[in-house]
Amino acid sequence: MKVAFIFPGQASQYVGMGKDLYENSQIAREIFDEAEEILGFELKRICFEGPEEELKRTKVTQPAIFVHSYIVSKLINGKLKADMTAGHSLGEYSALVYAGVLSFEDALKIVKLRGELMQKAGEENPGTMAAIVGLEDVKVREICEEVKDGVVQPANFNAPGQIVISGEVEAVKKAMELAQKAGAKMVKELVVSGAFHSPLMESAKEKLKEALDEVKFHKPSIPVYFNVTAKPAFEPEEIKNLLYLQITSPVLWSQIIINMASDGATKFYEIGPGKVLQGLVKRIISNVEIAGFDKLNDIENFNG
């Protein structure tokens, strides 16, 4: 009977996120205000009021979700503790802060830089992403390998039969055609600002590595399951390297959830905005409890 905290990544943001927390919690106010000082832009205004277009910019989205998740994890702290944790892409940083590997301040600075670097890489190397529903993992890998002109690869193994591919625009479109011919139930291009988790993000990696090398990493207090391997890692140098590799590597989300469950997790709680990960867990495994903490009501109404 173990508890797993899972932290959302990009695409979980929404206008109004965190507003009720800020208005009703001194802790939330202090964290939002501190974050705004570190970031140097109007995080609260964008989160609470939008516009959505501004909130959706990668360099804004990533810190916004990270800060929201951190606040929720602090507010739930007296009521519930996790035995293990993981985060989807950006959410990995939230998981690392929860497990004591990074301080909030250091992680926020890295997340800010990561968002800026990924947005810049997306502008310099334009690409796209597409969701493919209804094909086996191995089939999607084969389709990507079949496309010889241009870069395309699986980016997110989100749930069985729900995979996102990423790469150069024409290569992704070709893979989408092949997926439709192979009998996919749905093939849909996503509205994104770059080809995340693909080689088109390569330029973001080296500068991120420099920033990671300057920050103090600690051993995690609980197991953190990593996107690149779907397994826990405990040594600071290995963790640092996994964050570096994550930028261009697929997110093995399905396998992470399966591994957490096989290691005893029976309750999964999404910590942060939205319900994306709760939906994915339902598709990956059955016979586990799934819930989330996003708004103040979720926290106040929880009684274990």
N, C-alpha and C positions, 0 to 999 in steps of 0.2 A: 504493500500500500504506500507507494511513493508519489510525491507531488512533483510535476514538471512545470516550470515556467517557460513559456515560449514568447518571443518578442518579435513584433511585426517589422516588415521592411517597407520599402517604397511602394506606393499605390494604396496604402492604408490611410493616408491623410484625408481630412475633410475640413471644410471651412467651419469654424466654431469649435474645433478641437481644443480641449484644455480650458475653455472659458469658464465652465462651471467649477473646475478645480481651482482656478486662480481667484475667483470671486468668493470662495468659501473656505479656503485653506491657506493659512500663513506659510506652511511649508511650500506649497505650490507657488505662492507669490514670490518667496525668496529665491526659489530655483529658477523661475522664469526671468526674474530681474537679473540674477547672476548670469544666466545664459545669454541674455541680451547684451550685457557688457562684454562678454567673451566674443560673441559673434559680430557685434558692431552693426547690426541691422535690426529693424523693428519686428522682431519675432512675434511678439504678442499680437500686434495689430494684424499681421498676416494670418496667424493661426485663428484668431477670434473673428476677424471680419473679412478676410480674403483681400483681393479677389482670388478666385480659384486658380486663375492662370499664374499668378505670382506664387501661390503656395505649391503649385505643381512643378516649379523650376527645381531641378535636382539639387542645386546648392542651398535651396531653402527647405525643400521637403525633408532631406535627410536629417538636418539638425532638429527640425520641428517634431518629427516622429520620435527621435532619440530622446529629446527633452520630455515630451509627453510620457513616454514609457518609463523614464527614470522617476518622474513625479509619482506616477501610479505605483511603481514598485516601492517607493518610500511610504506612501499612504497605506498600502496594504500590509506593510511590514509587521505591525503589531498583531495582525489577525491570521496571517498565513506565511509559511516559509517553504521554499522549494528545496527538494533533494537533488535536483539536477536542472539544467537549463540549456536553452539553445535559442538562436535568433535567425530569422530569415534574411540573408544578405546583410543589409545595414543593421538589422536587429541583433546580429552577432555582437556588436559593440555594447548594446544594452545588456546582453547576457553576461558579457565580460565584466561590466561594472557591477552587476548584481553579484557576481561570484568573487568580487574583490580583486580581480586581475588588474584593472585600471581604475584610476580615480575618475569621478564625473568630469572634472575640469580637463584632464588630459584627454579623455575619450571624446569630449565635445570638440576640442581643438582638432583632433584627428578627423572626426566626422565632418566638421566644417570643411577641412581641406579635401577630404575624400569627395564630398559633394561637388566642390569647385573643380577638382581634377577630372571627375567623371563627366561633368557638364562640358568642360573644355574639350575633353577627348571626343565627346559626342559631336561637338561643333567641328572639330578638325577632321574627324573620320566619320562622316555621317553613316548611320546604320539604322536598323530597325529590329523589332522583335515581333514574334507571332506566337499565339497560343494554338496548340494542336490537341484536340480532345478525341479520345477513342482509339488511339493506337498504342501498341506496346512500346516500352522504352527502347528495346533493341531495334524495333522497326524505325523509330524516329532517328536513332543514331545512324542506321543504314541509309536513310533518306539524305541526311546531312552529308554523309560521305560520298553519296552518289553525285552531289552537286560539285562539279569540277571547276566551274568558273566563279571564283569569289569565295569569301569566307562565310561559313554558316555552321553553327554547332548548337547542341542542346545547351540551354542556359539554366533552366530551372526544372528539376524533376519534382513537381509540386505535389502530385498524388498519382496513383495508378491511372494511366490513361489521360493524364493532364500534364502536358509538357510544354514549356516555352522554349522556342529556338531564337537565336540571336546572330546577327552578322550584317554583312553588306546588303544593301537594299535588294539588288537584283538576285543575289544568291538566296536570300530569305524568300523572295517571291517564287523562285524556282522550286524551293523546298516545299512551299505551301501548295503549289500545283501537284507535286509528287505525293504529298500527304493526302490531298483530296482523291487522287487516283487510287491510292492505297486503301481508301475506305474510311478516312477519318470522319467522325461525326460532326466535328466543327473545326474550321481553320479560320483564325481571325488575326489580322495584323493589330498590334497594340499601339496606342498613342504614347510614345516614349521619346525622350530626348537623346537617346543613344543606344548602341548595341551592347547593353550591359552583359557582363559575364561572357565576353567573347574576346578574341585577340584585338579587336578594335579599341579596347580599353588599355592596351599595352602602355601607352604614353602616361597613363595615370599611375602606373605601378611603381616606377622608380622614385618619383617624388614622394609617394606615400611611404615607401620603404625608409627614406631619409627621416621622415617624421616619426615613424614607428621606432626607429633606432634611438631617437632622442628621449623617448618616454620610458618611465619605470614600469615594468611588468612584474606582477607577483604570481605566485602559484594560486590556482583557483581554490576557493574554499569548498566548492561542490563541483561535480563533473560538468563541463561545458562540451556539448557535442558540436563539432565544426562542420561548416558547409562543404568544405573541400573533401573531407574524408568520411563524414557522417559518424565519426567516433570522437570520444573525449581525448583531449590532450592536456598535459599537466605542466610541462616545462615551458617557462617564459619564452625561450628562443624558438621553440617549435610553434608556439601560439602566434608569435610575431610573424613567422614565415607563412603560417596558414592564412593570416589576414592579408598578407602580400599576394599570395597565390589566388585568394578568393576573387580578386578583381576580374580576372580573366577565366576563371574556372566555373564549371556548372555548380549550382546549388543542389545538393543531394537531399532535398527536404523529406521526401518519402522515406528514405532509408534512415534518416535521423530519427523520425517518429517511431519507426519500427524498432530501431535499436534502443530507444528510450523505454519503449513498452517492454521489450525483452529483458531490459535491466530493472524492471519492476515498477515503472511509472503506470499508475492506474487513474491519475487525475491530471489533466492538462489544462492550464490556465493561460490564456492569451493576455499579456500585460501591455496595454497601450491602445492606440486608436484602432477602431474598426473590428471586424470579425473575420477577416480573410483566413487567418490561420486556423480558426475554429472550424471553418468549413472544410479546410484541407484535411485536418486530423480526422474528421468524420468519414472522409473518403478513404483514408489510409488504413485505419484500424477501427474495430468495433469493441464493445465491452469495456470502454473507458469513459470516465466522466470528462466532459468538455464544457468549459465556461470561459468568461473573459471579464477583465476589469478595464474599463475605458472611462466611463463617467463617474461622477461622485456617487450617484445612486447605486452603482454596481458595488462600490466599496462599502457604503453605509448599510446596504441590505444584506451583505454577506455575513453569515453567522457560522461558517464552518460546516 
